[in-house]
Amino acid sequence: MGRKGDHKPPTQVGNPNDPQGMAVLLARFLEWLRVKNYSERTVTNRQVYLNYFILWAEERGITRPNEVTKPILERYQRHLYHHKKKDGQPLSFRSQHGRVVPIRAWFKWLTRNNYLLYNPASDIELPRLEHRLPKHVLNIREAEAVLAKANIHDPLGLRDRAILETLYSTGIRRLEVIGLNIFDIDSDRGTIMIRQGKGKKDRMVPIGNRALKWIERYTSEVRPRLIIDPNDSTLFLTHLGEAFTTNRLTQMVREYVDSADIGKRGSCHLFRHTMATLMLENGADVRFIQAMLGHAKLETTQIYTQVSIRKLKEIHEATHPAKDERSENRPEAGGERLEEEKPKANEEKPGDPPTAEGETKPAA
């Protein structure tokens, strides 16, 4: 979908009465995507981004794909580079990249299906993407501070605590949280089933006992009050008895992060970054983190190895000659690891959720 600040085009552009026009051929392309079982989110994204291009082309008298040449596509790329959003900011290179990729896919499909004799987009170069690290990652103290902001004495606050604990324990995406079903939770095995995650892939991920206890408390004490349709098996419900929307869930989590006053901002993805980074720092193999996050490529997960700085700092302090001689934690010769104080886990009675006192929940 278009990013915040973009002018979102109408869902239908072009001349629907021209069988060789862009509107008709775009509709056939979108139908083909659905036949090939692409997710509806992908189909919608491509429709929006291709509509941006079609509108731009029509303003210049170009109404059919066979009128598009490589120089025209390069001109469109320059247009994207100079384009300003409503807030006056230019499109990021990632946004420019995201708008050109559907064009290449569309013209590849047009050529393969003999609507075009040659593919004008075959040699189009995509903008180089920045290699960026996550902007914020929480440490253990900060994560616990955010979790403690949920008022567990209020039904909706208890629900929110269960959601935050799920995000922190599993690192799953916000859409995956929204899509959780009560039957996807396996308390005996300590796992949750993610059904039709990104790329329409199912996967099973572990979830900690603490998060499970909060979920169990929510499902027994709060969810029966929220449920409207007894046949609805959605796990996390709003006060209206409906599944969360992405924006509503994002806003809810962001309010808790802001209210914790930890000097960092973020929402659902902040907990995803945090889970991956903390597990890596505590010795988890990056391939297991890849499985938990549901990344198709290991390269995507390896970005967290650059955020996980603690072990690199240990080696730096152990081997760099410019040390603070007064440091009491300086390792002995032989490369022994630095001992680091770790917060003791709160002792809990079996089956009881944590009893941390909550504060007033931000307005939902």
Buried (B, 14 or more C-beta within 10 A) or exposed (E): EBEEEBEEBEEEBBBEEEEEBBBBBBBBBBEEBEEEEBBEEBBEBBBBBBBBBBBBBBEEEBBBBBBBEBEBBBEBBEBBEEBEBEEEEEBBBEBBBBBBBBBBBBBBBBBEEEBBEEBBBEEBEEBEEEEEEBEBBBBEEBBBBBBBBBBBEBBBBBBBBBBBBBBBBBBBBBBBBBBBEBEBBBEEEBBBBBBEBBEEEEBBBBBBBBBBBBBBBBBEEBBEEBBEEEEBEBBBBBEEBBBBEEEBBBBBBBBBBBBBEBEBEBBBBBBBBBBBBBBBBEEBEBEEBBBBBBBEEEEEBBBBBEBBEBBEEBEEBBEEEEEEEEEEEEBEEEEEEBEEEEEEEEEEEEEEBBEEEBEEBBEE
